[in-house]
């Protein structure tokens, strides 16, 4: 594309990019982008605020303006470094936020193509008038079980509560759980009634029914003026995003002039990271280069160590299983050894499950995250209720059914019951062993409560 044509279409591209961003990003003028190319001090503070607001929404889901500029600078530098940015001129900028508008423009453009900044912000700020539920079938172990010392009871503690107080707290907890379960059941019944009574009202044939918010909008449209404004704002952002995708090549042609070394009279530098898109300076100029090298080296070492630990844990687990079988046959009377091996196995399984739960590759085949609730009649689908992912690029019919979720929950319930029974048996054995050393003492078990019919 000719540079003259690109220069003529550049204001429209920057305007479309600006309008695609949520506030306060959409309040930045296109002239700010043009002045940032020439390292204007008055533009630097504006760009620090822009990057802080956008990255804060991605990290925490909300944006709150800090009291000082130094907090903005430190936050942006830490987040950009965690995403893999390695240009040293950016990290050498002062914390007062008065310099480096050109470097900030490079960081902003790098985030556009590296993490899909605009797409992520549009997804996070999307208005969701549909019914949604959160399902997580990942095995996330309790952190307290990772350290056995947290579970060891301490005796003669000052101000120790009576056991009856703990029983009272347990009763309150069970009552709260029953109340919560009753409310959830009532909520599901009302959702089913709304979905069943509004079949055929939705213009989208894939869904075919109204959500609770949509049904209430039909009944009381005056109470949802704010929702209408949010949807109009989202529609304008999507229209601006479509214009931006058509003019995106114009923006990147202009960014080539920003990266042109002849314009600033500097020599091109080497890239210090293969994954980095933008060039970087010599690593020996200051201590930041050594820190970046150490971070990259530590990251590679951690990945290698994690893979080695997984292989080592797998091999040791197999070896422990073989040893356990041999010890069971040879030393049936040694209960302490058997318990120690079982505790070691539990700790290893908890650590492995924690690694799997926090691994993105493991979560691909698991039910995790928010799901959109869609009611399906028997004539359309074999099941009464389907759960489709709320992501816009996935079809509703490719979701999961409620029967699948119930089946997985029942399997998880059976596994937890078996684990509870095993723990109760171990506790009972400990009580019997402790009772053997006591003479002339009677242990009366608590009365069994009758199950509610």
N, C-alpha and C positions, 0 to 999 in steps of 0.2 A: 504494500500500500504506500502511495506517495505521502511524504511527510507533510506536504501542504494540506492534503485532504485530511490527514490525521489531525493536524493542528486545528482545522476548521470544525471537526467533529468532536474534539476533545472536551469542550465544555458540556456538551450533551451527555457524554459518557460519564464524566465526573458527577454531573447532576443526577443521573440515574443511579450511580453507586451511592451517592449521599442519601437519596430518598429510599433506597433499599435497606438502610440501617435503621435500627430502632432509636428513639430518643435516648440520650442527647446527641447521638451520632448524626441524625438527620438535620440537626440545627447548625452543623458546620457548613460554612459557605464554600462554594467551589473555588473561590479566589484563595482560600487558605491552602488548598492543595498546590496551586500554582506558585504561591509565595514560599511554600515549604521547600521547593526545589533549590532555592537560592539561599538557604540557611538564614532566614529572617528570625531574629530573636523573638519578635512579637507573636510568631506562629508556634513556637516550641511549646509554650504552656498550653495552648489550645490542643495540640496534638497529644501531649501527655494525658490531658483529661479525656480525650477521645479514646485512646488506647486503654486507659484505666477503666472507663465505663463499659467498653465492649468486652474486655477480658474478665471483668468482675461479673458480668451477666453470665458468661460461660462457666466460670468457676463456681459461683455461689447462687446464681439464678436471680439476683437482685443487685441493684446499684445504689450505693450510699456514698455521697461525696465526703471524702476525708477532710480533716481539718487543715492539713498542710500539703504542699506539693511533694515534699520528700517521701511521704508515704506512697503517693502515686508512683513515683519513680522507682522505688524499691519493689513495689508489687509488680509493676510491668516488667522490670528486668528479671525478676525471679520466674515469672510465668513464661516469658519468652525463652529464657534459658532452658526451662524444663521441656519446652517443645522442640528444642534442638537448634536454636539460632546461635551462631558462633562468630558473628562479626564483632571484632573487638572495639571498633570505634564507637559502637552503640553502648557497650558496657563501660566505656571510659567517660561517658557524658556526666557532667556534674549533677548533683542531686537537687539543685535549685530550680531546674527545669527551664533555664533561659537559653540553652544552646542545643544544637543538633536537630533542627527541624528536618533537614535532609535525611539524616539517619532514621528519624522516626517515620518518615514517609517510606523508606525502604523496609522498615519493620512491618508497617501496616500492609504494604503490598506483599511481603513475604507470607504474612498470615493469611492473606486472601487465597493464595494458591497452595499453602502448606496444610492448613487445617480446615479450609473451606469456611472462612469466617462468616460470610454473609449467609450461607446455607444453614450453619449452626444457629445463628441468631434468629433466622426466620422460623426454624423448628422450635426453638425454646419459647419464643413469644407468640406462638400460634394460639388462636382462640379455639377452645375445645368445648363446643356446645353439646357434645355427645356424652353418653354414659360410659364411665371408665372404671376399671378395677385394676388392682396391683396384685400380681402373682409372682412369687419367687419360690422356686423349688430347689434352689441351690442349698447345699449342705454347709451352712455357716456355723461352725462350732462355737461354743461359748468360750470367751477369752479366759474366763476363770478356770476352765478345765485344762488350759495349756500349762498352767503352773499348779502343781499339786499342793503347794504350800498354802494356797488360798483356801483350800477345802479342809485343812486340818483344824479341828475344833480346839479352841484354847480354853482351858479351865481356869477357875478362880479369877475371872476378869472382873474388874471393878465396875459396879453398876450392872451386873449381868441380869438379864430378864428371866422371869420364870417361864417354865415350859408351857404353862397355860396361856401366857400372853402370846407365845408363838402359835399355839393352836387357834387362838382367837384371830390372829392375823391371817392364818391359813384359811379360816372360814370366811373372812371378809374377801380374800382374794378369790375364792371359789364363787362367792356370791357375785362379785364384779364380773367374773368370766361368764357366768350364766346370764347376767343382764346384757352383757355385750353380745353374746350369742343370740339372745332373743331379739335384740335390736337389729342385728344383721339379718336374721330370718325375716323380720317384718320389712326391712328394706328390700330384700330380694322379692318378696311377694308383691310389694308395690311396683317395683321395676317390671316384673312380669305382667302385671295388670296394665300398666301404661303401654308396654310394647305390644301386648296382645290386642288391646283396644284400638290402637292406631295403625294396624297393618293396612297397607295400601295408601296411606296418606303421604308418605315420603316420595318426593320426585325421583330420588335415586333408587332404581330397581334393585340394586345389590343389597341395600339395607332394608327398605320397604316399610319402615315404621319411624315414629318420632321418638326422640329421647325425652327425658323429664324436662329439661330446659326448653326444648322446642315445643312440647305440649303446653308448658306454662306460658310461653310467649304467645301462643295462639289464644289462650284464655285471658291473659293480662298483658297486652302489648305495651301499655304505657309504663310498666315497671322495668322495661328492658331497653331503655333509651341508651344507657351506657354500653350495653352489650352490642347494640347496633352501631354505635360509634367505633367500638373496638374492631368490629368486623369490617367496617368501611376503611378504617386505617390499615388493617391487614391487607385488604384488597388493593389499596393504593401501593402498599409496599411490594406486593407480588407483581403488580403491573410495572413498577419501576425496576424490579429484579429482571423481568423479561426484557425490558429495554437495555438493561445493563449487560445481559448475556449477548445481545446483538452487537453491542458496542465495546465489548471487553477487549477485543484485539486492538482497538484504538488506544485504550489505556495502556496496554503493555508495550505498544510502539513508543508511547511517550515515556514510559519507564526506562526504555533503552537509552534515551537521552539523559535521564537522571544518572544512570550507571556509566555513562560515557566518561572515561578517564581524561579525555582531552578537555572537557568542559571545566574541570576543576584543576587541571594541571598536575595531576598526581599519576603515579605509576600503578599499573594493575598489580594486585596482590594475589597470593596463592590462597587456595581454599584449604581451611584447616580441618574440615570434616567432609567426608564423602557424601553424607546425607544432606548437607547444607546446600541450599540453592544459591545463596548470595555469596560473593567473595569475602575474604577476611584478610586481615593484616598479618604481619610476621608475629609468630607466637613468642619470640624472645624479647619483645619490646617491654613487657612488664610482667608482673606476677599473675595477671589474669590469664595469659596464655598457658602458663603452667597449670593453673587451676582447671582450665578447659580440658587440657590433655589428661589430667588426673581423673576428671569426671568421666571422660570417654573410656579411659582404661578401666576405671572401676565398674562402669556399666557392663563392659565386655566380661570382666572377671566375675561379676555377679551373675550374668546369664550362664557362663560356663559352670560356675559353682552350683547354681540351682539345678542345672541338668545333671551334674555329677551327683548331687545329693539325692535327686529322684532315683537315679540308677542304683546308688548305694542303698537307699532305703528299700527299694524293691528287692535287691539281692539279699539284704539282711532280713527282710520280712520272710522270704522263702526259707532262709536258713533257720530263722526262729521257729517257723512252723515245723520244720523237720526235727529240730531239737525238742520242741514241746511234745511231739508225738513219741519221741524216744524216752523223754523223761517221764511221760505218763505211764509208759509200760514198765520202766525200771524203778521209778521212785514214786509210787502211788501215795506214800505216807507223808511226803514233804509238801505240805500245803503252802508254806511261806514262799518257796521257790516258784510254785505255780502262780501264786498271786502276783509276785514281782514281775514275772514274764507277762502276765495279762495286763498289768499296769503299763509296762513298756510298750506293749502292742497298742493299747488305747492311745497313748501319747503320740505314737508314730502315725496312727490312723487319723487323729485329730489334726496333726500338722499337715499331712498330705491332703486331707479334705479342705483345710484352710487355703493351701496353695491352689487347689483346683477351683475353689469358689472365687478366688481373686484373679484367676486367669481368664482373659478374654476369650482364648481359644476354647476353653471348657464350657463357657456360658453359651456358645453358639447353639448347642443341642439341648439346652436347658430352658425351662419356662422361667423367664426373668424379665421384669419390667412392666410398664403399664399396658393394658390390653383394652381394646374397645369392646363394649358389650353390644352384641347384635342378636336379636331374636329371629329364629328361623322356624317357619311352620314345617309340619311333617311332610307336606307335599313338596317343599323346596329342598329339604335336607333331612337326613335320617335322624338327626338329633333336634331337640327342642331349642337349644341355646348354643350359639357359636361365639367364640372369642376371637376377634381379629385384631391384629396389632394395629396400633394407632398410627404407625408410620405411613405416610401418604403413598409410598412407592410399593406397598404390599397390598395385595387384594384381600378382601374380607374372607373370601372362600378359602384362602390358604392358611387361615388361623387354626386355632385349636378348639375343640368342643369342650363343653362342661363335663361330659362323661370322661374325657381324658384326664381332666384336672381332678375329678373325684376319684378316679382309679389310682392316680399317683398319690393323692392324699391318703387313701386307704393303705397303700403300701407303706407310706411313711409312718402312718399310725401304728401298723403292725410291727414295724421295726422298732419304734419307740417303746411300745408295750413290752416287746421282748427284752429290750435293754433295761426297762424299769424292773421287770421281773428278776433279771439277773442281778441288778443292784440290790434289790430287796433280799434276795437269797444270800448275797455276800454280807449284808448287814446283819441278817439273822444268824449267820455262822459266827460273826464277831461277837454278837451278844451271848451266844451259847458258850463260846470260849471264855468270855469274861465272867460268865456265871459259874463256871467250873471252879474258879478260885474263891468263890464266896460260899460260906456255909451258913445254914440256918436263915436263908433269905428266900422269900417267895416273890416271884415276878408275876404280876397279874396283867395280862394283855388288855388293851382298851376294848370297850364294847364295840361290836360291829354295827354300823348303822344300816338300817333297812334301806334298800334301794327304792327310790321313788318310782311308783308304778306309773 
